[in-house]
């Protein structure tokens, strides 16, 4: 009897799951109610009167003062002509009697043996850029070209300052940029 009860329960539950599809269509059609009668009353309300636009407050802007004298033409100033680089002979400093206090050493990314070669290469680049810029007539350049010319001159100055500060990586980068700008301007 104990084994019969579970078998009966399993068969009852399993018989409910035997259908594969649910029944979806009703047996009898649904009754549809009749639509309500259409009685419409005419709308005899008067249209509202148009509302006037809101008037903006008057704006009081002070009149612009008129110049009493005609505008003067700015004086034409010729840009300064580029000067050739001055090469100064190295001046030997007098040897100190006492040993000076040394500042902390700077970090060098260039080996000490190759430092002279790098400096020579940078100086050659700067001379090439200056030579290209000296061949250019600044007065006939358009606005963009004048901006490039001034930028190349600024790069040359920055490279010189970086060389004095022994920042050879920055000096080389800026000198290369000056060479490229000067070459582009020379090719115009």
Buried (B, 14 or more C-beta within 10 A) or exposed (E): EEEEEEEEEEEEEEEEEEEEEEEEEEEEEEEEEEEEEEEEEEEEEEEEEEEEEEEEEEEEEEEEEEEEEEEEEEEEEEEEEBEEBEEEEEEEEEEEEEEEEEEEEEEEEBEEEEEEEBBEBBBEBBBBBBEBBBEBEBEEBEEEBBEBBBBBBBBBEBBBEBBEEEBBEBBBBBBBBBBBBBBEBBEE
